Amino acid sequence: MILAATLLIAGWAALLLGRFDSGVRLGTAGPAMIGVTPRVVVTDVIPGSIAEQNGIQVGMVVTQLQGVTLIEVPNYIDPDPAMPSADPITGEIPPYTPTIEPSHPRPVAIDPGLLERLISQPVTQLTAVQPTELAEATPYIAAVEGVSLYDDGLDGIRRTMPTFALGVVLMLVISWWLASGRAGESVRGLAGGLGVATASPFLVRPLDATFSLPLVVLSGLLLTLAMVPLAWALLERIRDAADRRLVTYAVIGCVVAAAALAVVDAFNGPAYGEGLARWTIIAAIPLLPGLAAAGPIDRRAPDTGQAPASRRLLESAEYAVIGATPGVAVVSVGPANGLPLVSWFLLILLAGRFTIRPLARIATRATLQRDLVVAATEAERARVAADIHDDALQELTLLVHRLDAAGDAEGADIARTVSDRLRAICGDLRLPILDDLGVGPALDWLVIRIERLAGGEVRLERSDGTRPPPEVELAFFRVAQEALSNAVKHGTPPIVVRYATTPSGASLSIDDAGPGIEPDAGETAGRAGRFGLLNMQQRAEAIGAILDVRRWPSGGTHVALDWRAS
C-alpha cells in the first residue's frame, strides 16, 4: 500500500507540476550593439540529457529557438517551382540553376526583450550548428535538429495522462479481482502485489516524460521496488526450502542490478526508454519466484486420478502467469500502447475458458468423490464397531458369566480372549480416545499395542500442545496406524514415532530399522496392490498434507506427513 500510494503521488505530481527539461542551457555571445543581435550559443549540455542524445554540443550557434529564426542560413531557392521542359526543336533542356538565398548567414533583428525571454524559457524547440560550419556560408550546413515537443513542453507530459489513468485502473481492477476470490483462493494473497507490479510501468510514465534526470532515476527505482512485494509473496509459496533460498538470492541480485541500471540508463539514454537488459532484469524479479512456485508437477505420486494433482496443476499455471504478467506490462508501455498486455489478458481468458475451468471441474468432482469415499468408510467403520459392541460383545459378556457360573473355566477364558480381541478391533475401527483426547494420547495407546507385536522397542516422541481439526487428527492417526503396521510386517525395531503440533500445522514421522522400501514403491503402489500406501496417500491428499515415503541411504523406511493450516 505504501508503494501504491508513492506511485500514485509521484505520477500525479509529475502530471501537475512536471516541466520538460531538454538538458540544454543557452547564453549570448558577441557585442551588445544597437541594431546588432548577439549570437545565441549553447553554454551547457547536461550529460545523458535528451539534448545530448540528439547531438547538441557546447559552443554550437543557435539558428532557430522556440520556433523563432535567429539566423537565416543559405538555402536553395528555385526560380520556378516547375522543372524546365525540353526545347521542342532541338530537344535540349535549359540549364536548371537555383539561386542561393541568402548568400551568407544573416542574423535576424530581434527585440532584445523577446530574445531574453526566449533564452530564459525551457528549451523545447532548437536548431543549432557548429560555428565552423556556419562560417562556410553554403547551403550544406549540417544543422542538428533538437527535440521538438509542443508549446511550452507541458503537452508532452500531459499526453501521458491516459497511460497514467490506465495504470490506476489496472491496479484497482487486478487487486479487486484477486482479493475477491474470483481468480481462486490460492492467489487471493497476491492481489496487492500483482496490482502494484502490473500498474507501476504505467504510473511512472509521467516521470519519464519530463526527461529530468532525477525524475527519470526515481522512475526506474520505483519501477524496480514495485516488483518486490509480488516477488516476496511468490517466494513464500515455493515449497522446497533450498529452492526458496536460491531464488531469493537471485531476486535480490535482480533488484540490485535493476536499480543500478536505472541510474546508468538515465545518463545514457532516457530519450529512448529503458534498454532490453533492464526490461529483462525487472521482469525477472517476479518471474523467477513465480516459476519456482509453480515448479514441476510431482510425478512420484501414482496416477490415481485424485484431485490434488489437478489442483496442483492449476496452482502452477496461476503462479507462472502471475509471475510473468508484470514483465508483459513493462514492455507494453510506450510505442506498444498496451497492446502486449491486452493480448496477454485475452490469452489468459481463453486459456481459462478452455483449459483451466475444465481442469477445475475435474478437480472439484474428484475431491468430492474422494471425500465421500472417506466419509463413507469412516461411517461404515463406526457402524461395524457399534454393531460389534452392542451385539457380539454383549452376548460374549453374558456367555462368560454363564460359563463361570457353570464352572467351565477353560471355556470362560476362551470367551474372554475373544471378547478382548473384539474390543481391540472396535478400537481400531473407531477409537473413542481419538475423539476425546486427540492424536497424541491415541498414538500412546497405538504404540503400546504395536510394541507387543513388534518384538522390540517402539518409541513415541510427541509435542502436541494444540489440536488440529478433527478430520486432520483422523487422517494422522490412520496414516500412523498403517505406517506402524507396515513397519512391523516389513521392518525391524527400533521404531520411532514423532508427532508435533503448532498453531500453524502438524507433523508426523515413523522410522524403522528394516531394509527399507523400494524407491519406486509410490509409483507402482496401484499396480502392485499396495493398498496401504495408496490409503496413506489418499488420507494425506484429503487434508491437503504432504506425504513423504522414502528409504534412508543406510537402510530403513521413513514415513513423514506434514500439514499446514491454511
N, C-alpha and C positions, 0 to 999 in steps of 0.2 A: 504493500500500500504506500510505503514511503517512496519507493521508486516510481510508482504510478503517478503520485502527486508531483514529484520532481519533474518527470517528463512532461506532464500537462502544463505546469507552471513555466518551464523553460521554453517550450514550444509556443505557448500563448504570448509570453513576454517578447519573444523574437518577432511574432506577427505584429504586435502593437508598437514596440519600441525599436525594433531592429533597423539598422541602416546598412545599405550595401557599402562595402569597403573594397575598392579595387586594388588598394595597396600602393597607389602612386601618389607622390607628393610633388607639387609644382611650385615654381618661382619665376622671377623675371630676370632677364639679362640684357645688358645694353644701356645706353644713356637714356635718362629720363628727360627728353627734349620735347618742347612743344611741337605737336604735329607729328611726332615720331612715336609709333607704338613699339614698346620694348618687346623683345622676344620672350615667349613663354617656354621655359625649359623644364625638363624632368629633374628634380633635385634629389629625389629619393624613391626607391622601389623596395617594398617590404619583401624579404626573401620568402619564396613559396606562395606569394600572393597571385591573384588572377592576372595582374598586370605583368608580372614576371613570366607567368606561363604563356602570355601572348607576345613575349619578346620585347617588352618595353624596358629600356635601359636608362640609367642615369646619364644626363647630358644630352639626351635627344631633344630636338626642337619640335614643339607642338605646332602643327599646321591647322588642326581643327579641334575645338574644345566645346563640349556640350552642344554640338550641332552648329556652332558659330565658326566661320572660317577666319583664321588669324593670318595665314599666309597663303596667297594664291601661288600654286606651283605650276610649272609649264605643263600643258596638256595639248594633245592634238585636237584641232578644230577642223571639221570637214567643211570645205567651201560649199559643197552641195550634198545634201543627205543621200541623193541617188548617185550610184556609180555611173561614170560617163559611158555612153554607148559607142559602138564602133562606127567609123565613117562608112556610109552606105556605098561609096565608090571604091575607096582604097581598102576598106576593112580594117584600118588601123584604129587602135583605141587610144584616145588622147591620154596623155600622162595624168595620173591622179596625184595631185600634190596638196596634201592637207597643210594647214597652217598651224603654227605653234603659238598659243596664247595663254598666258603672257610669255614673252621670250625668256624671261628670267624670274626667279622667285620675287614676289611683290607683296610686302606687308600690307595688310588691310587696316585702314584707320578705324580704331575702335575707341569708344569713350572710355577714359581711364576708370571711371566708376564701374562700368559694365565689366571691364577686364578684371578688376579687383574682385567683383562678385563671382565671376566665372572661376577664378583661381581658388577662392575660398570654399566653394561648394564641393561636395563629394564628387569625384570624377566618375561619371558613368559613360561618357562618350568621348573618345580621344583618338586622334591620329597624329603620329609623331614620326620623324625621320632623323637620321644621323646628320650632324652639321656638315660633314664632308659630302654627303650625298646631296644635301640642299645646295651646296656651293657649285655643283656640277651644272646646274641650270639646264637640265634636259627633261623630256617627258618620261624618262625611265627611272625617275626617283623611286627607290624601294620604300614606299610608305608602309609602316607597320600599323595594322588596324588594331586598335584596342577593343576591349569588350564594350559592346553597345547594349545597354539594357533599356529601361523605359523611364521617361520623365526624370524624377529625382531618385530613381533606384528603388523606390518602395514597392512598385508593382511587381518587381522580380521576387520579392519576399511574399507579397500578398498572394501571388499566384500559387503559393504552396498551401494556402488555406484549405482547399478541397482535400489535399493529401493529409493535412493535419486532422481535418474532420473525419476522414476515413479511419485514421488511427484511433480516434476516440470511439467511433462506432465499433471497430473491431475489438477493442479492449473490453467494452461493456458487453457486447453480444457473446463473445467467446467465454468470458468469465461467467456470465449468467447461464449459458448453455451447459457448461460443465458442472457448475455448482448446483444446478437444479437436478442433476442426475440423469438428464436425457441422454447423455453420452455414455452412461454406465457408472455404476458405483465405484469401480476400481480407479477411475480417473477423476472422481469428484475433488480430491485434494489437490489436483493440478490446475484448478480453474484460474486462480490468480496468476500463477507463474506463466501459464500459456498465454493468457490475455495480455499481460505486460510485454512478454517477449515478442509476440506477434505484432503488436501495435507499435513498439518502440521505433522501428525504422521509419514509420510514417510520422510519428510525433516529433522526431528530431529534425525532420526535413527543413523547417523554417530556419533552424540554426545554420545548416549548411548553406542555405540560400543567401545568407549575409556575407559569405566569403571572408568573414573576420576570423583571423587565426585563433584567438582564444575561444570563440564560439564553435569553430569547426572542431577544435580539440575537445571541447566539452561535449559536443555531439557524439564524437567517437567513444569517449569514455562512458557516457550514459548508455549508448547502444550496447557496449560490452557488459556493463553492470546489469542491464535489463535481462540478460540471458541467465544470470546466476541463480535467481530463485527457482526457475524451472529446472535447471540442471541439478540443483540441490535436492529438489523433490524427487526427481527421477533417480538420483543416486541412492536414495533411501529405499527404492523398490528393487534394487539389484540384490538377488538372493544370496549369491556367493560372496563371502566376506573378502576373499582375496581379489575377486574381480572388482568389487566395490572400491577397494583400496587403490588398485591400479588405475581405474577410470577416474577416481578422484584426483590423482596426481596429473593425469592427462588433462582434465578440465582446468586445474589450476594453471598448468602450463599454457593452455589456450587463452585463458583470461589475461595472463601477464603479457603474452605475445600480442593479443589484440589491442590491449591498452597501449603498448609500445608503438604498434603500427598506427594507432590513432594519432599519435603525436608526429610520427615520421611522415605519414601521408598528408597531414595538414601543411607541412612545409614543402612537400614535393609535388603536390598537385591537387589542391582542393577543387579546382575548376572541373576536373574530370571525375570526381567522386572517389569512393574507396576502390582500391585495387582488388584484383581477383584473390590475392593471397589473404588480404584482410577479410574479405567476404567469407572465404573458406574457413578461416580460423574462428570467426564469430559464429558461423553456422554450426561449427563442430562443438561448441560449448554445450548446447542442449542435445545435439545429435548423438554424441558418444554415450552419455548415460542412458539416452532413450533406447539405443540399440542394445546396450548391455542389459538394461532392464528387460527388454524383450527376450534376449537370449535365445539359444537353440531350444527347440522343443525336446523335453526329456523323453528319449526313446527307450530308456531302461524299463519303463513300466509296460506290461503286456497290453496288447490291443484288445481290450475287453469292451470297448465301446462306451466306457464310462464318461461322464460329463466333464470331469476336471481336465482331460486332455483338450477337449473343445474349448473349455473356458480359458485354459492357459493360452491356446492359440489366439483367442480373441484379445486377451490382455497383451500378448506380444505384439499383435498388429496395432493396438491402440498406443502402446508406448513408443513404437517405432514411428508412427505417424505424428504423434505429438512432438517427438524429438526433432523431426525433420521440418515441421511447419514454420518455426521462426527463420530457418535458413531460406525457405522459399519466400518469406516476407522480405528478407533483406535484399534479395535480387529483384523484387517486384517494385522497388521504389526508383523513381527516375524515368528514363526513357521507356521502361517496360510498362509504366502506367497501371501497375497492379494486375496485369494480365496473368503472369505466372501464378499468383496467389488465387485468383478466381478459378483458373484451370485446376489448381491443386484441390480446392474445396469441391469442385464438381466431380473430380476423380474420387474423392473420399465418399461423397454422397452415392455415386454409382457403385463403388465397392461395397459400401454398407448395405445398399439395397439388394444387390445380387449375390453378395458373399457373406458379409458379417451377420446379417439378420438370419439367413438360413442356418448358419452355424449356431447362433444364439438360441434359435428354436430347438435345435438338436440337443444343445447343452441343457436347456431347461427341461426338456422332456426326459432326457437321461437322468438328470438329477432327481426329478420327481419319481421316476420309476425306481431308482436305487433307494431313495428314502422310504418309499412304500414297501420295498422288499425288506429293508432293515426293520421297519416298524412292525411288519407282519411277522418277521422272525422273532422279534422280542415278545410280541404279543403271544405267539404260539409257545414260546418258552415259558412265559408266565402261566398260560393256561395249563400246560402239561404239569408244571410244578404244583399248581393249585390242585389239579386232579389227583396227583400222587399223594399230596399232603392230606387232602380231605378224604380220600377213599382208601388207597392201599395202605398208607401209614396208620390210619385209624384201625383198619382191620388187623394189621400186624400187631398193633399195640394190644388189642383185645386178645389176639392169639397168644401173645407172650404171657398175659395174665392167666389164661386158661391152662397153658402148658405148665406154668409154675404151680397153679392150683392142683393140677393132676400129678405133680411130681416128676414131670418129664423135663429134667434139667437140660439134657442134650438138645432136645427139640426147642426149648426156650432160648438157648444160646444161639442156635441157628437162626431163629426168628429175630433175635436182637441184632445179629450181624446183618441180616437182610434189611432190617429197619434202618440201621445206621447207614448202610450203603445208599438206601433210597433217600435219606435225609441229605447225604452228601451230593447226590445227583440233583436234588431240589436246590441245594445251594449253588451248584454250577449253573443251573438253568436260570435262577433268579435269586441273587444274593441280597437279602434284606440289609446287611451291613453296608453295602454299597450305597443304597438309597439313604440310609440313616446317618452314616458317618463319613462317607466319601471313599475315594480311591485308596488313600493311604492305609487306613485300617483294613480295607478289603484286600490289599496286597499283603499285609501282615498275615491275614488268615490264609491267603493263597500260598504264600511262601512256606508256611508251616506244613501245609498239606503236601506241597511238591517235594519238600525236603525228605519226607518219609519215603517217597518213591524214587528219588534221585540217588540215594545211597551215598551221599556226600554233602558238602556244605552248599547251602543256598542262602545267600545273604541279601538283605534288603537295606538300602540306604535311602532315606526319604527326608525331604524338606518341603513340607506341604502346609504352609501357613494359610493359604487361601484355597477355596474350592472353585474349580471351573464349572461351567454349565452342566446339567445332568447328562445331556447327550454326549458331551466330551468325556465325562467321567466313565460313562458306559463304554465308549469306544476304547479308552485307555485300558480299562480292565479286561475287555475281550482280547485286545492285542497282547497284553501281558499274559493272559491265560493261554493263548495259542503259542506265543513265543516260548513260555516255560515248558509247555507240553512238548514242543519240538526239541528244546534243549535236553529234556530227559530222554527222549527217544533217540536223538542223533548225536548229542554232545556228551560231555563228561563234566563232572564237578571240578572245581568250584564254579557256581553260577552266581553272578552278581546282578542284582536288580537295583536300579537307581531311579528314583521318582522325585521330581521337584516342581513346585508351582510358584508363580509370582502373579501379581495383578495383571501382568501383560501376557501371560501364557503358561504353558506346562510342558514338561519334557519327561520322557521315559526311555530307559535303555536297559537291555538284557544282554549280558555277555556270558559265554560259556567257554570251556577249555577244550572243546572237541576238535575234530578235524576241520570243521568249517564248511559253510555252504558253498555250492558251486557258483562260479562267477556269473553264469547265465541263468541262475535259478529264477530270477524275476521275469526274464523274457520268456522262459519256457514253462512257467507255472501252469498256465492254462492247458497246454498240450500234454504236460507230464502228469496232470491230475493232482498237483499240489494245491488242494483247495484251501488248506490252512493259510498258505502265503497269500492266495487270492483274497481270502476273507480279511486278512490284516490290511491289505491294500485298499479294499473297499471300505473298511472301517475308517482308515485314515482319510480317504477321499471324501467320505461323508461329512466329516467335520472340518475339511479344509486344512488338514495337517500334512506334514511331510514325513513319509516313512522311508527309512534307510536301512536296508538289509545287505550286509556285506561280510566277507571273510577277512579276518585280520591276517596280515602277512605272516605272522608267527603261528597262525592257527587259531581256531575258534570263530564262532559266529557272533556278529554284533547286530542287534536289532535296536533301532532308535526311532522314536516317534516324537515329533516336535510340533506343537500347536501354538499359534499366536492369536491373541484376542484381536478382533477387528475393530 
